[in-house]
């Protein structure tokens, strides 16, 4: 079985730009997917999810995703600190 590749969002957008070029040349979806070395279902999923993004929008998307993860970690740390302070205040430490 082939190993699974993980493509970055910017790489996906670049592949979709290539997809648009190949489709404009009259190639079918199956032929385009074969040339991009992905399955047709992956191509359809990528078109639905990232089809309207430009490369700069994809980079911004990745940055925002990273920022959200960072903020989630901060909130989780604060919740743990609050719980610890509540236990200390009750005298159960």
NORNOR-V787794 format. One record per residue. N is the residue number from 1. SS is DSSP state (h for helix, s for strand, l for the rest). PSI is psi in whole degrees, -180 to 180 (* if undefined). OMEGA is omega in whole degrees, 0 to 359 (999 if undefined). Layout:
((N/SS/PSI/OMEGA) (N/SS/PSI/OMEGA))
This chain:
((1/l/139/182) (2/l/148/177) (3/l/150/184) (4/l/131/178) (5/l/145/172) (6/l/121/180) (7/l/143/175) (8/l/163/181) (9/h/-42/180) (10/h/-37/177) (11/h/-39/179) (12/h/-44/180) (13/h/-40/178) (14/h/-41/178) (15/h/-37/178) (16/h/-32/174) (17/h/-42/176) (18/h/-39/177) (19/h/-44/180) (20/h/-40/179) (21/h/-46/182) (22/h/-39/179) (23/h/-38/178) (24/h/-25/178) (25/l/-5/176) (26/l/11/179) (27/l/149/178) (28/l/167/179) (29/h/-41/180) (30/h/-42/179) (31/h/-40/179) (32/h/-47/180) (33/h/-41/179) (34/h/-43/181) (35/h/-33/179) (36/h/-5/180) (37/l/45/175) (38/l/166/179) (39/l/160/179) (40/h/-35/179) (41/h/-38/176) (42/h/-43/179) (43/h/-45/179) (44/h/-44/180) (45/h/-44/179) (46/h/-41/179) (47/h/-43/181) (48/h/-40/186) (49/h/-42/187) (50/h/6/189) (51/l/-30/184) (52/l/3/183) (53/l/145/169) (54/l/171/180) (55/h/-41/180) (56/h/-37/177) (57/h/-36/179) (58/h/-41/178) (59/h/-41/178) (60/h/-39/178) (61/h/-45/180) (62/h/-43/179) (63/h/-43/180) (64/h/-38/179) (65/h/-43/178) (66/h/-41/180) (67/h/-40/178) (68/h/-43/178) (69/h/-41/179) (70/h/-44/180) (71/h/-37/177) (72/h/-40/178) (73/h/-40/179) (74/h/-45/180) (75/h/-43/180) (76/h/-42/178) (77/h/-41/180) (78/h/-39/178) (79/h/-42/177) (80/h/-41/179) (81/h/-43/179) (82/h/-44/178) (83/h/-42/179) (84/h/-42/179) (85/h/-36/177) (86/h/-42/177) (87/h/-41/178) (88/h/-41/180) (89/h/-33/178) (90/h/-12/181) (91/l/18/182) (92/l/61/180) (93/l/*/999))
